[in-house]
Amino acid sequence: MNGPTGEVLAQVQAALALGFVVFLRVGAAAALMPIFGERVVSVRVRLVLALAFTSILAPVVAGQLPDLTVAPRWDLLLLSETIIGLSIGAILRLFILVLMIAGSIAAQATSLAQIFGGNAAEPMPAIGHVLVIGGLALAAMMGLHVKLAMLFQLTYQILPPGQMPAAGELSPWAVAHVSKAFSLAFSLAAPFLAASLIYNVALGVINRAMPQLMVAFVGAPAITLAGLVIFAVASPMMLSVWSAAFDRFLAMPFEATP
């Protein structure tokens, strides 16, 4: 079709192709992203959010995409962009798992693991539920949507579209972040582990000195109270450390050093 109508149709086709390619990466990551990819969020809402990110990113990264008007490799684009998006979303999801793991460790250490946190999508102790909700609220208040848009723009420079990411480069990056996640979770739960260690050592000493005393009945309420007090005092600092690590990743997602 020639003339103005043909030109308009060609521009519309190019815009739709551009949006589709960007949506492959953004949509795959949005399924796992914190806040936007939570199970409690409706699927329709998640789809609208993914389309909103796509509309923001598409004009910015249009110059970095291959020419979509000369029969591109759609099979390669579909596979590579989906893998990249899922990889980014999975690493972002690790920061929510950090809070869940830290909450589980703290709850186990202070005899609070039996208190569950309501109707959460993933069953977890109440401490973990409070940490996750607090972390999500803190991330939203700190402009997570803007930082995610900047993160996606950066990924197009590091992981060009249309090129399959090398497993030899992607695997060490993922393993390093998994290792950092467990290290961060253990660090956040360190005050509770220290309290648990002191509690058990003290119980052992008391039991040796007074074998006839049922120290477990005396100590259980004490460690529970101590855990609640520690959580009330340490939770702001825990969320501050977590948000700093999250911001560092969003700013430099492909940093090699810990």
N, C-alpha and C positions, 0 to 999 in steps of 0.2 A: 504494500500500500504506500503510495507516494503522497507528497504534499504535507501540509501542516498536521493532518490527522495521523499520518504515518510517523512523523517525528514525535508527536505526543505519545503515541503508543510505544515507540521505542524507548522513550524516556521513562514511561511508567514501568515497562518491562525491566529496564535496567535498575530502577529503584526497588522493585519487588525482589529482584535477584540479589541485590546488595543487602536488603533487609533480611532475606532468608538466610544468607550466609552468616551474617552477624548473629542472627537469632539462634543458629545452631550452637554457637559457643556460649552465648549468654543464657539461653534456655536450659542447656545442660547444667551449667553452673548454678542457675537459679533454683534448681531442684534440690540442692544441698546447702545453699548459702544460709548463714545465720539470719534470723528474723524473717527474711523473704521466703525461705524454703522450709519453714517449720511445718510440722504436720498439722498443727492446729489452724494454720492458715488455709483458707479455701483454695481448691485447685484453680478456680476461676480468677481469684485474686492473684495467685502466683503467676498465672498466664498473663494477666494485665501488667503486672510488675515487670515480667520478662520483656514484654513488648515495649514498655516504657523505656527500659534500659537500652533496648535495641534501637529505638528511635533517637535516643541521645547519642549513642556510639556510632551509628551508621555514617552520619556526615563527617565525623571526626576521623574514622579509620578507612574511609572510602579510598584514599590514595594508597593505602597499604595492601589492598586486596588485589588479586590477579584480575586481569581483564575478563569480565564476565560476558562480554559480547562476542567472543570468538570460541564458543563451544568449550567451556572449561570442563575439567575432570570433576563432575559432580559426585561421583563415587568417592574420590579421594577427599574432596571437601567435606562431604557428609561424615566420613569416618574420622578424619583428622580433627575437625572442629568439635565434634562430639567428644572425642577423647580428651582434647585440651580443656573443654568446658567442665567435664566431669572431674578431671584432675584438679583444676582450680577450686571447684566447689567442695571436693573432698578435703583439701587442705584447709579451706575456710571452716568446714564443719569440725575439724580437729579442735578448734579453739572452744567450741561448745563442749566437746567431749572432755577437754581439760577441766572445765568446771564440774562436769558430772563425775569424773574420776576423783578429783580433789574432794568433792562432797562425800563420795562413797568412802574414801580413805578416812576422812575426818569422822564420819558417822560410825564406822567400824571401830575406830580407836577410842571413841568416847561412849560406846554402848547406846548410840542413837540410831543404829541402822534399822531398827524395827519400826521407826516412825516414818511412814512414807509421805510423799509430798503431794497428795491430792490426785486429781485427774490429769496427770501429765501423760504425754504421748509415750515417753519412755519411763518405766517405773524406776524410781530412784528415791533415796532417803530425803527427808525434808530439807536437810542442809544443802544437798546438791540442788534441789528444786529452787531454793531461795537464791543460791549462787547463779544458777542459769538465768532465772528471771531478772536478777539484778544486773548480770552481765549484758543481757540483751537490751535492757532499758538503757544502760550506760552507753552501749555502742550506738543505739539509735539517737541518743542525745548528743553524741559527739559527731554526728553527720556521717553515719555509715554509708548512706546511699551515694554521697559525693565521693567518698574514698573508694567505694567499689567501682564507680564509673572510671575513676583515674586508674585503678588497678587493671581493669579490662583494657583500657587504652595502652597501658604498659605491656600487657601480655601480647598485643599484636606486634610490638617491636621485638620482643624476645622470641616468641613462637609465631612465626609468620603463617598466615592462612594458606592452605593448599599444600603444606609440607607436613608429612607425618613426623611427630616428635620422636626423637631417637630414644629407645628404651634405655640405652646406656647413660643418657643424661637425665631422663625423667625419673628413673628408679632411685638413684642416689639422692635426688632432690626430695622425693617423697619420703624415703627412709629417714633422712636427716630431720625432716619436720615431724615425723612420728616420734622420733627419739626426743626431740625438743618438747613435744607435747607431754610425754610422760614425765620428763624432768621437771617441766613447769608445774604439772599437777602435783607431783611429790613435794615441790618447794612450797606450793600454796598450802598444803596440808601439814607442813612441818610443825607448826605450833601444837596441833592436836596430837601428833605422834610423840612430841616431846612430853606433853602432859600425860599421855598414856604410859610412856616409859617410866616417868616419875611415880605415877600411880601404882604400877605393877611392882616396882622396886620397893616402894613404901609398904605395900601390902605383904610382900614377901618378908620384909624385916619384922613387921608387926606379927605375922603368923608364926615366925620363928620364936619371937619373944613371948607370945601368948597363944599357944596352940589350941587352947580351948575356946578362943573367941572366933565367932563366925565372921571373919573379916570381909567376905564377899558381900554379906548383907549390909555391912556398914559402909563398904567402899563403893558399891554400885551407885547409890544416890549421889555420893560425892563426885565421882567421875562424870556423871550425867550433868550435874550442876556446873562443874568446871568446864565441860564441853560447851554448854550454852553461854557461859560467861566469856570464854575464849572466842566463840563465834561472834558474839556481840561486839567484842573489842577488835578482833582481827579482820572481820569481813570487809570493812572499807579498804583496808590495806591490801587484802587479797584481790579485790576487784580492781584496785589501782594498778597493782603489778600485772594483772591479767590484761587490762586495757592497754597498758604500755607495750606489752609484748604483741598484742593484736595490732596496734597502730604501727609498730615496727615492721610487722609482716606486710601490712597493707602498703607501706611506703617502699619497702624493699623485699618483694616476695621471692626474688631469686637470689638473695644474698646467700653466699656459700658458708660464711663463718657463722658460728652460733651467736 
